[in-house]
Amino acid sequence: MTKFPIDKFKDLETPFYYYDKKVLDATLDTLQAELRKHPGYHLHYAIKANANIDVLKEIQRAGFGVDAVSGGEIQQALDAGFDASKIVYAGVGKGDWEINLGLDAGIFCFNVESLEELRIINSLANAKGKTARVCFRINPNVGAHTHANITTGLAENKFGIAMEDMETAIREADELSNIEFIGLHFHIGSQILEMDDFVALSARINELQDRVEAQGIVVKNINVGGGLGIDYKDPDANPIPEFGKYFDTYAKNLKLREGQQLHFELGRAVVGQMGSLITRILYVKHAHVKKFAIVDGGMSDLIRPALYDAHHKIQNLSNTDTDNVEVYDVVGPICESSDVFGKFERLPLCHRGDFIALRSAGAYGEIMACQYNCRRLPKAYLM
Ligand SMILES: *Cc1c(COP(=O)(O)O)cnc(C)c1O
């Protein structure tokens, strides 16, 4: 689907992120259309996936809210024009200034991850004469079939409140003067492609709902978090995730109560496929056993391969002659052996100056860039 405007790339300093506006808009259109089929469903875009201001403005215009995990993200969402009443805020370690920012802005809710945090939010809200709306993030002990570093819903993870402690938390919230309990929140992990994982989460939520209902507790909102994955292997075949299937999975399996609202926090699935890291080949190095394509982008620009063993599809944009290929390790310039984008990559013959695209890099790419080796941060262009 993505067609790269190489002529425009020639004037830009590499590496940079290219965000394909057509793919982003098509993704947002699909999301809107699928959500319209389910009244009572709300999307809060997980801003940690990509907080680029131009991208955020598109998402804001589409009418979605934001899921933030820090005060900085709340501020960035407000700066992009998002309505505070559509911002939810999770995180195991919310600082006082971050809680105060959320209270002052009047965000929709705090997704609270411990009783200790609940009490601090109550006292900070009390000092301002405000009431904080809270959901409890419950750790459902549901595994997701994804990389171990990105599962979050197991008992061993640091996130959320244990299921056993759920009623205690809700009762304590009821007693606190400046807290309003409005719902339950879950998030089991990221890059999940098996709908069965969401079926398992739904089943667990159904159990928990029966339990609280038996005690006369009213839950107005259920938030199932995010985690829907994307096709890193073939972004052109699947530029838009299967949102329809995803929402239908919840519609079929999760038993909502009368008037209950269902919230989603998708990040990667919204922005992943629109983005590519565009880098140029500096050298084709002929070593004894291998050929290396050394590019000017590295793990400081796109850390996912080094951090999660992720693989981004590598494409030579300057030479598309697939009848004449060679095998390369594609590596960056950074002084770390893990600064590798791909090993044994079959690519059309590579030359100094060729544009290389690392595909599906719209999520957890630009936002994770750092200045290691005193490098410049990559710029990003939505076009
Ligand atoms: C990271 C995160 C998300 C988004 O995850 P994706 O896999 O990008 O959809 C949603 N909710 C919470 C609480 C998160 O931490």
The ligand as an SDF file (V2000), in Angstrom:
LIG
                    3D

 15 15  0  0  0  0  0  0  0  0999 V2000
    1.2690    0.1780   26.1810 C   0  0  0  0  0  0  0  0  0  0  0  0
   -0.1090    0.1900   26.6810 C   0  0  0  0  0  0  0  0  0  0  0  0
   -1.1710    0.1080   25.7900 C   0  0  0  0  0  0  0  0  0  0  0  0
   -0.9950   -0.0180   24.2940 C   0  0  0  0  0  0  0  0  0  0  0  0
   -0.4440   -1.2050   23.8940 O   0  0  0  0  0  0  0  0  0  0  0  0
   -0.3750   -1.5650   22.3300 P   0  0  0  0  0  0  0  0  0  0  0  0
    0.2160   -2.9060   22.3020 O   0  0  0  0  0  0  0  0  0  0  0  0
    0.4940   -0.5420   21.6740 O   0  0  0  0  0  0  0  0  0  0  0  0
   -1.7640   -1.5330   21.8000 O   0  0  0  0  0  0  0  0  0  0  0  0
   -2.4410    0.1400   26.3150 C   0  0  0  0  0  0  0  0  0  0  0  0
   -2.6640    0.2610   27.6400 N   0  0  0  0  0  0  0  0  0  0  0  0
   -1.6610    0.3530   28.5260 C   0  0  0  0  0  0  0  0  0  0  0  0
   -1.9740    0.4800   29.9620 C   0  0  0  0  0  0  0  0  0  0  0  0
   -0.3550    0.3160   28.0780 C   0  0  0  0  0  0  0  0  0  0  0  0
    0.6380    0.3890   28.9670 O   0  0  0  0  0  0  0  0  0  0  0  0
  1  2  1  0
  2  3  1  0
  2 14  2  0
  3  4  1  0
  3 10  2  0
  4  5  1  0
  5  6  1  0
  6  7  2  0
  6  8  1  0
  6  9  1  0
 10 11  1  0
 11 12  2  0
 12 13  1  0
 12 14  1  0
 14 15  1  0
M  END
$$$$
